[in-house]
Amino acid sequence: MSVANAEPRSEAPAISSSASEDAATSLIVRMEQVPTSRWFVRARVVMGSATFFDAFNALSIAFVLPILVPLWHITAPEIGFLIGASYVGQIIGALAFSWAAERYGRVPCAAAATAIYAIMSLACAGAWSFGVLLAFRFIQGIGVGGEMPVAAVYISELSKARGRGRFFMLYEMIFPIGLMVTGQVGAILVPLWGWQIMFLIGGIPGLIIAVMLLRLPESPRWLIGKGRLAEAEKVVRRLEAAATGAAPSAIPPVVTMPAQVPVPPRSRGSWGELLSPAYRSRTLVVWVLWATAYLVANSLNNWLPTLYTTVYHLDLKPALRAASMTNVAQVVLVLVCAIVIDRTGRKYWMMGAFGLGAVLLSVLAFGGTQDVSWVIVFSTLSYGLVGSIAAVVYLYTPEIYPTRMRAIGTGVATSWLRVASAIGPTLVGFMLAKGGVDSVFLMFAGVAILGLVAATQMIETRNLRLEDIAR
């Protein structure tokens, strides 16, 4: 092996391909052996804070619309366009930031995406017309769409094989908690202080969190994939030191790493590899899972406050409170999922949640919409179930791809959720105007059944190392 890594990269001693592979394997083994410590919790909390406000900014429009619809005389199709504009931006953000994360690292890309959505949230607070808000929400969506897949990949790459499901899902709970808090804050503060308060709350903390993200270390697995073994070893030594309570300098190096080793072409992921024979089946299945879960979940989330006020003529305050209960149900079910996911596995949880969700939505489609109480109860429960699926696909997708294409694979997959989330709310607006609320829930039930079929084709990944699932 080479000597210390203090030399400039250009002067780093040569290292054979087999030796570099052995060194990289050694680092992975050390990562898998490090006990979970407060260091991991801190990384999960900081990255989770960015995800929390990602969720807040994604949903804030739902609790703004009941005021803006009569104020700006917004029609039902225009509501769909306003909701969908953010998701179109999110498609661009998911693709652009996942591409960048493979080349420039997970941490800087997550920080940049967070800064974008925070700045544009403040801009939304100053919007003075439908058209201006539409434009600002589109740009904000680029940041919202970019943060989540990169953050999910980062947390997944820090996780160990055994217990990765629980570790990741406890991070992923931050997103539904963010949605739940958005609902409660919107229900209380919007009637008191006006619609702008939602965008102010979504923007100011995000700028602080973007700075905090830059203080996190880079993903060791990404560094290893780029041949930057010395940097990866420094991060692993920090993990080992945190687990033992010692200073990083007190941990003796197991292997002295070179600053840079040659990276074979296969270590550089590409878009086309997603549909190569090795990954085509995984990719197509996961695309369907993302599209079906989020078409139902985000359409319900964004439309329910407006449905309660326009179709069922509830007053603003009870309508917002009823809509906010969907996210409470999601948090409860995601917590249950986090506890059992490493026992049930990803596949069987997804199949059960899709199947039961389809049953509840079918009850509403075939006569259950006549009573608003039924709509509140069944839509809340079905959203909780489908919302838990939305959390599990964030766990599952980074697992099925190798490090060289993990961000690209996750980013492209999440772009399907953006497509579905842009189409879904817009489609609901037109269906509501033409076929009534029954047709909306019938569509949701059919989409859930399609997701169930896709879930039966999943591979099981629980308690397996990322390097053993995909190479």
N, C-alpha and C positions, 0 to 999 in steps of 0.2 A: 504494500500500500504506500501511498505517497506521504509526504510530510505535511506539516501543519498548513492551515488554510489562510495564513496571514499574507501570503504573497499575492500580487495582482493577478487577475484572472489570466492575462496573456502569458504569465510566467509559470502558471500552474504545471506541475510535472505531468507527464503523460500517464495514462492509466488504461489498461487493457479493457476490452469490452466485457469479458467474463468477470474481471475484478470489479468493474463498476456495477455490474448486475449483482454481484455478491454484496457489495457495500449498500446498494439500494435495498436489497432484501433484508439486510441486517437492520437498517433503519425502520423498515416496516414492522419487523418482529419486535423491536424495542417499543414502537408505538403501541402495538397490540398488548404488550405486557405492562404498560404504565397504568397504575390504578387511577380511577377517576378522582380528581382533586378539585379544589376551589378554582384552579386555573381554567379547567374545562367549564365550570359553572360561569365564571366571569365571561369567557368567550361567548357562551351561549346567551348570556344576559345582554351583552352589548350588541351582538348581531340580532338577537331577538328584539331589542328595542327598535332597531331599524325596521324589522318586520312588523312590529306593533303599529308603528305610525304609517307603514305601507298599507296595512289593513284599514286604519282610520281614514286615510285619504281615499282609498278605493271605495269605501261605503258612505262617506260623508254626503255625497250627492243625494242619496236616498232620503236623508232627513232634512235636506235643503229644499227639495222639490215641492213638498206640500205648501210651502210659502211662496216659492217662485212661480208655480203654475198659475195661480190667480193674479199675482203681481205683474207678471210679464205676459199673461194670456198665452201660455204655452199649451199647444195641442197634444193629444195622446201620441201621435207619431213623432212629434218633436221631443217629447220626453224620452222616447226610445233612442232617438239620435243623440241626445245629450248624454244618456247613460252609455251608449255604444261608443261615443267619441273617445272616451278614456281607454276603452279596450282596444281600439284601433291603435292608439299610441302605445299601449302595452305590448302589442305584437312587435312593433318596431323595437321597443326597448328590450324585450326578451331576446330577440335575435341578435341585436347589436351588442348588448352587454355580455351575452353568453359567448359570442365570438371573441370579444375583448378579454374576457376572463381566462380563456385558454392561452392567450398570448401575453397578457400583462399582469395576471394574477387575480385571485379572488377578492382580496381585501380592497385594493384601490378601485375596482369596478363597483363593488358594493357601496363604497363611500360616495363615489360620483353619482350613482343612481339615486341614493338617498338625498344628496344635495339638490338634485334636479326636482324631485317631487316636493321637497320642502319649500324651495323658492317659488315654485309654481302654485303651491297651496296659498301662499301669501298673495300671489297675483290674483288668484280666484276670488279672494276676499274683496278685492277692489273692482271686480267685474261690474259693469253697468248695463249690460244687455245680454240677451240670449246668445247672440253671435259671438260676443267677446268671451263669455264663459265657456262656450263650446270650444273655442280655440285654445283657451288656457287649459281646459281639462284634457284636451288631446295631448298637449305638450307635457302636462303633468303625468299622463299615462306612460310616457316613455320612461320616466324614472321609476314609477310604480312597477311597471313590467320588468325592468332590469334588475331591481333589487332582489326580488324573491328567489328566482332560480339560482342566482349566484350565491345568495346566503344559504340556500338549501344544500348546494354542493359543498360549501365550506364546512358546514356543520357535519355533513355526512362524512367528509374526508377526515375530520377529527375523531369520528366515532370508532369504537372497537367492534369487532365482529359480535361477540356475546353481549347482548343487551343493547345493541344499536337501535333497535326499534323503540325501546323505552326512552333512551337518551335523546333520540331525534324527535320523537313525538312530544316530549316535554318542551323542547324548543318550539316545535310546530304549534303547540297550544297557544303560543303568543299571538298567532294570527287570529284565531277565533276569539281569544280574549280581547284583542284589539277591536274586532267587529262588535263584540258584546258591549265594550265600553263606549264605542261609537254610538250604539243604539241608546244606551242609558244617558250619555251626555247630550245626544241630540234630542231625546224626549224631554229632558229637563231644561237645557239651556236655550235651545232654538226658540221656544215660545217666549222666553224671558228676554233674551238679548239679540234675537234676530239671526238670520241665516249666516251672516259673515263669521260668527264665532266659530263655526265648525272648521272653516279654512284657516283661521288664525291658530287654533289649537293644533291643527295638522301640520302647520309650517314651522313655527318657532322652535319646538323641541327637535325637529328633524335636522336643523342646521347644527345643533350641538352634537347630535348623535353621529353625523357625518364625520366630524373631527375625531370623536372617540373611536370610530371604526378604523381610522388610519393608524391608531396605536396598537391594533391587534397584529400578531405575527401572521405571516403568510402560511397557507396550508402546506404542511410538510410533504404531503403526497404530490401536490402540484410542483413544488421545488424539486423533488426527486425526479418527476417526469421531465423536467427541463434540464436535468443533469447538474443542478446546483446543489450538490450533496453537502457542501460545507454549511450552507445556509440552512438546509434541512436539519443537519445535525444540531445546530444551535437551537432550533425550535424544539427538537426532541429532548435535548438536554434540559431545556426550561420545563418541559412536561415532567421529566424525571425528578428535577429539583423540587418542583411544586408538590409532587407526590410524597417526597421524603421530608420536606420542610427545610431542605438545605439550599444554599446559594448555588446558582448554576455553575459557578467556577469551582465549587467543591465536588462536583460530579466528575469522576475521571472519564475521559473519552474512551468508549469501547473500541472505536475505530477512528483513525484520523482521516478525514475526508479531504479530497481535492476541491478546489473552488469551483471547477467546472469540468465535466466529462463530456465526451462526444454523445450526442443524442441521435439514435438511429431514426431514419425517416418514419418508421412505424409508430414512433412515439409522438408524432404530430397528428392529431386528429383532424378529420375533414367532415364536411357536411355530407358528402356522398357515402361515407362509411355507415351512416345511420340506416341506409337501405341496402347495405351489402348483405350477401347471403347469411353471414354470421349473426347479424343483428336485425334483419328485416322483420322477422316475426315479433320480436320484442318491441320494436319501434312502433309497428302498426297497432299492436294491442294497447300500448301505453297511450298512443295518440287518441284512440277511441275512449279510453278511460278518462283522460283529461277533458275531452270535449263533452262527453255525456254528463259527467259529474258537475262541471261548472256551468253548463247551459242551464241545468235545473237550479243549482245553488245560487248563482249570481242573478238569475232572472227573478227568483223568489225574493232574494235579499233586496234588490233594488226596486221591485215593483210593489211589495206588500204595503208599505206606508201609503202609497198613492191609491192602491186598490181599496184599502180600508176607508179612505176619505172620499173617493169618487164613486165607487160602486156600492159600498155599504153605508156611506154617509155618516161615518163616525166623526166626532169632533177631533181636532188636531191632536190634543194631548193623549186621549185613549188610543188613537190610531198609532201614534208613535210608540206608545208603551207596548201595545200588542205586537207591533212589528219587531221591537227590540227583543222579545222573548225567543225569537228564532235563534239568536246568537247565544243566549243562555243555554238553550238545548244543545247547541253544537259544542260548547265548552264542556258540558257534562259528558257527552258521548265521546269527545276526543280524549278526555281524561280516562274514561273507562278503556278506551282503545289503547292508550299509552300503557296501561297496567297489564293488558292481556295480549298485546300484539305479538310479543315474542313467544307466546304459547300458541295462539290461534294461527299465527302466520298472516302474511299480507293477503294472500289469495282468499282465504275463507272469510276474513272480515269483510272484504270488498263484496264478495258474493252475497253475504247475508244482509249487508246494509243496502245494496242496490235492490235486492228482492223485496225486503220489507218496505223500503221507500216506495217502490212501484205499487205495492198493495195500498198504501195509505193515499197516494196520489190518485189511484183509480177510484177509491171511495168518493173523493171529492169530484172527480170527473163525472161520475154517474149518480148525481143527485145531492151530493154533500154540500154543494155551494149555496143551497137555499138558505142556510142558517149561518150567520157570521161566526157564531161560536164554534161550529164545526170547522169552518175555514181556519180560524185561529189555532185550534188544537191540532188538526191534522197537518196543516202547512208547517206549523212549528216542529212537530215530530218528524215529518218527512225531511224538512230542511236539516234538522239535527243529524239524521242518518246520512243524507247525501253530503252534508258538510264534513262529516268524519271521513268520508271517502276522499274528499278534497284534500284533507290533511295527509292521508295515507299515500296518495300518489306522489306527494312531495318526498316522502320517505322512500318509496319504491323506485322512482325513476332514476335518481343518482346511483342506486345500487346496481342497476342492470347494465351500466356502461363502464368501460375502463377509464382511468384517470385522464388519458389523452383526449377523450371526447366526452367526458362527463358533463362539463358545462354546456357544450354544444347540444348534447342529447337532451339535457334538462331544459335548456332554453327553447329549443324547437318544440319540445313537448308542451311547455307552458304557453307557447304561441297558439296552440290549439285551444287552450282554455280561453285565451283572449278572443280568438275567432268566435268560439261558441258564446262567449259573454257579450260580444258585440251584436251577434245575430239574435241571440235569445231575447233580450229586452226589447229590441226593435220589433221582432216577430210578435212578442206579446202585445205590443201596442196596436199592431194591425189586427191581430186575432181578437183582441178585446173589442175593437170597434166593429168587427164583422160577425164574429161567431159567439161572442159572450165569454164569460169567465169559465164555463164548463169546458170549452174547447181548449183553453189554456192548460188546465190541469190534465186533460187527456193527452195533450202533447208531452207534458212533463212525464207522465206515466210511461208513455212509449219510449221516451229517451232513456228512462231508468232501466227498462227491460233490455235495451240495446247495450247499456253498460254492464248489465248482469252477464250477458252472453260473452262480452269481451273479458270479463273477470275470470271466467272459466278457463281461459287460455293463458293466464299468468304463470310465470315460473315462481317457485318459492325461494326466498332469499334469506330467511331468518337465520341468525347466528352463523352466517358464513362471512369470511373476510371479503372485502370488496375485490381484492386481487384474485380470489378464487371464483367469484361469480362471473367476472368478465376480464378478458385479457386483450 
